[in-house]
Amino acid sequence: MAQNGNLWFAGDLNISFSGHPYPSKAVQNDFRDFCEAEDLEIITQDIANSALHIVLSKNLLFGKSVKIIEKPIENRISDHNLILAEIN
């Protein structure tokens, strides 16, 4: 856990938390358990079939609203959609 509670990371985690369970329910549960133990929130976990995620310390999210936006981009650029997080 970050000493000051200000940790975030984003990227292709190769785990889908919603939709098709990829790579497996066990991997999903292990990562969720890790996040819970480290006081982290997977703010993108409800995007179906997405392996791209944004994870933040719950401390950073306290009292804030989160809006997730998914935007398609051209396949020549990436085989994933663009994921944006608006935190107010």
ZADRENKE-734716 format. One line per field, with one value per residue: chain; residue in three letters; x, y, z of N, C-alpha, C in turn. Coordinates in steps of 0.1 Angstrom, whole numbers, plus 5000, padded with zeros to 4 digits. Last residue first. Layout:
% ZADRENKE-734716
unit: A; ...
code: ALA; ...
n.px: X; ...
n.py: Y; ...
n.pz: Z; ...
ca.px: X; ...
ca.py: Y; ...
ca.pz: Z; ...
c.px: X; ...
c.py: Y; ...
c.pz: Z; ...
//
This chain:
% ZADRENKE-734716
unit: A; A; A; A; A; A; A; A; A; A; A; A; A; A; A; A; A; A; A; A; A; A; A; A; A; A; A; A; A; A; A; A; A; A; A; A; A; A; A; A; A; A; A; A; A; A; A; A; A; A; A; A; A; A; A; A; A; A; A; A; A; A; A; A; A; A; A; A; A; A; A; A; A; A; A; A; A; A; A; A; A; A; A; A; A; A; A; A
code: ASN; ILE; GLU; ALA; LEU; ILE; LEU; ASN; HIS; ASP; SER; ILE; ARG; ASN; GLU; ILE; PRO; LYS; GLU; ILE; ILE; LYS; VAL; SER; LYS; GLY; PHE; LEU; LEU; ASN; LYS; SER; LEU; VAL; ILE; HIS; LEU; ALA; SER; ASN; ALA; ILE; ASP; GLN; THR; ILE; ILE; GLU; LEU; ASP; GLU; ALA; GLU; CYS; PHE; ASP; ARG; PHE; ASP; ASN; GLN; VAL; ALA; LYS; SER; PRO; TYR; PRO; HIS; GLY; SER; PHE; SER; ILE; ASN; LEU; ASP; GLY; ALA; PHE; TRP; LEU; ASN; GLY; ASN; GLN; ALA; MET
n.px: 4858; 4873; 4870; 4888; 4887; 4900; 4897; 4897; 4923; 4940; 4951; 4955; 4940; 4914; 4906; 4886; 4858; 4858; 4842; 4845; 4833; 4834; 4831; 4833; 4846; 4850; 4879; 4899; 4922; 4916; 4917; 4939; 4929; 4932; 4919; 4924; 4917; 4901; 4866; 4841; 4824; 4833; 4836; 4861; 4873; 4883; 4892; 4908; 4926; 4937; 4950; 4929; 4916; 4935; 4936; 4910; 4911; 4930; 4916; 4893; 4905; 4916; 4892; 4879; 4903; 4913; 4878; 4846; 4828; 4816; 4842; 4869; 4896; 4930; 4952; 4958; 4969; 4965; 4974; 4974; 4980; 4980; 4982; 4988; 5013; 5024; 5005; 5008
n.py: 5141; 5125; 5106; 5085; 5066; 5044; 5035; 5000; 4980; 4977; 5008; 5019; 5004; 5007; 5038; 5037; 5044; 5052; 5054; 5070; 5073; 5094; 5097; 5121; 5120; 5111; 5094; 5088; 5085; 5063; 5042; 5045; 5030; 5019; 5012; 4989; 4967; 4947; 4944; 4932; 4961; 4979; 4977; 4985; 5009; 5013; 4995; 5008; 4997; 4986; 4962; 4944; 4950; 4941; 4914; 4907; 4912; 4892; 4869; 4871; 4869; 4843; 4828; 4832; 4841; 4862; 4867; 4862; 4885; 4909; 4922; 4921; 4907; 4913; 4926; 4952; 4978; 5006; 5025; 5034; 5052; 5063; 5076; 5068; 5071; 5046; 5022; 4988
n.pz: 4897; 4871; 4843; 4824; 4794; 4771; 4738; 4729; 4712; 4692; 4677; 4651; 4634; 4645; 4660; 4690; 4710; 4744; 4774; 4805; 4838; 4865; 4899; 4926; 4959; 4985; 4977; 4959; 4973; 4989; 4972; 4946; 4914; 4881; 4851; 4823; 4797; 4789; 4788; 4790; 4801; 4828; 4855; 4863; 4866; 4890; 4915; 4943; 4972; 4996; 4995; 4997; 4973; 4955; 4961; 4954; 4926; 4919; 4926; 4909; 4884; 4886; 4889; 4865; 4839; 4824; 4818; 4816; 4797; 4819; 4839; 4841; 4824; 4822; 4812; 4818; 4804; 4827; 4856; 4890; 4920; 4953; 4981; 5007; 5016; 5011; 4992; 5000
ca.px: 4855; 4872; 4868; 4882; 4890; 4893; 4903; 4891; 4915; 4929; 4951; 4962; 4954; 4922; 4909; 4897; 4864; 4858; 4849; 4841; 4842; 4827; 4839; 4825; 4847; 4842; 4870; 4885; 4922; 4918; 4903; 4937; 4933; 4931; 4924; 4918; 4923; 4913; 4878; 4851; 4824; 4834; 4823; 4858; 4869; 4872; 4893; 4895; 4926; 4928; 4958; 4940; 4909; 4931; 4948; 4915; 4902; 4933; 4929; 4891; 4897; 4925; 4902; 4873; 4895; 4915; 4892; 4856; 4835; 4814; 4828; 4861; 4883; 4919; 4949; 4960; 4963; 4971; 4965; 4980; 4972; 4986; 4980; 4975; 5004; 5025; 5013; 5000
ca.py: 5154; 5124; 5120; 5087; 5079; 5045; 5044; 5013; 4984; 4968; 4999; 5025; 5006; 4994; 5030; 5043; 5036; 5057; 5045; 5071; 5065; 5091; 5092; 5113; 5124; 5123; 5098; 5088; 5095; 5076; 5047; 5043; 5042; 5015; 5023; 4993; 4980; 4943; 4952; 4926; 4947; 4979; 4975; 4970; 5005; 5022; 4993; 5006; 5002; 4998; 4974; 4944; 4952; 4955; 4922; 4905; 4919; 4906; 4871; 4871; 4880; 4855; 4828; 4838; 4831; 4848; 4864; 4861; 4872; 4902; 4922; 4919; 4913; 4907; 4913; 4942; 4966; 4998; 5022; 5029; 5049; 5054; 5082; 5065; 5083; 5051; 5035; 5000
ca.pz: 4902; 4885; 4848; 4837; 4800; 4784; 4747; 4729; 4724; 4692; 4688; 4662; 4630; 4647; 4648; 4681; 4700; 4730; 4765; 4791; 4829; 4852; 4888; 4917; 4945; 4983; 4988; 4954; 4962; 4995; 4976; 4960; 4923; 4895; 4859; 4836; 4801; 4797; 4786; 4781; 4797; 4813; 4849; 4863; 4852; 4886; 4901; 4936; 4959; 4996; 4994; 5008; 4986; 4955; 4962; 4968; 4935; 4917; 4932; 4924; 4887; 4884; 4899; 4877; 4847; 4819; 4812; 4826; 4796; 4807; 4835; 4853; 4822; 4831; 4807; 4829; 4799; 4816; 4845; 4878; 4909; 4943; 4968; 5002; 5018; 5024; 4992; 5000
c.px: 4853; 4870; 4865; 4882; 4882; 4897; 4894; 4899; 4908; 4920; 4939; 4963; 4962; 4936; 4918; 4900; 4875; 4865; 4847; 4849; 4836; 4837; 4830; 4834; 4837; 4842; 4864; 4875; 4907; 4917; 4905; 4924; 4931; 4937; 4921; 4926; 4916; 4921; 4889; 4864; 4835; 4835; 4822; 4844; 4864; 4867; 4881; 4898; 4912; 4927; 4950; 4948; 4920; 4924; 4944; 4927; 4906; 4924; 4932; 4904; 4896; 4917; 4912; 4883; 4889; 4907; 4902; 4870; 4846; 4821; 4827; 4846; 4874; 4906; 4939; 4957; 4967; 4963; 4972; 4970; 4980; 4976; 4987; 4972; 4990; 5015; 5012; 5009
c.py: 5154; 5139; 5119; 5101; 5079; 5058; 5045; 5022; 4997; 4970; 4989; 5015; 5012; 4996; 5018; 5033; 5044; 5048; 5050; 5062; 5067; 5085; 5089; 5109; 5115; 5128; 5111; 5093; 5098; 5088; 5061; 5049; 5038; 5026; 5019; 5005; 4985; 4956; 4947; 4935; 4943; 4965; 4976; 4967; 4991; 5018; 5001; 5005; 4999; 5005; 4987; 4957; 4953; 4959; 4937; 4914; 4918; 4915; 4886; 4874; 4882; 4868; 4840; 4838; 4838; 4837; 4869; 4857; 4872; 4888; 4916; 4918; 4910; 4915; 4906; 4928; 4955; 4986; 5014; 5025; 5043; 5052; 5074; 5071; 5080; 5063; 5041; 5012
c.pz: 4917; 4890; 4863; 4840; 4814; 4791; 4759; 4739; 4722; 4704; 4686; 4674; 4641; 4644; 4651; 4670; 4693; 4721; 4751; 4783; 4815; 4843; 4876; 4905; 4937; 4969; 4985; 4964; 4957; 4985; 4983; 4963; 4937; 4904; 4873; 4842; 4813; 4801; 4795; 4779; 4787; 4808; 4834; 4857; 4852; 4873; 4895; 4921; 4953; 4983; 4994; 5007; 4997; 4968; 4963; 4970; 4949; 4926; 4931; 4931; 4903; 4888; 4898; 4888; 4859; 4826; 4822; 4820; 4807; 4807; 4821; 4850; 4834; 4827; 4816; 4824; 4810; 4812; 4834; 4868; 4898; 4932; 4958; 4989; 5012; 5026; 5006; 5000
//
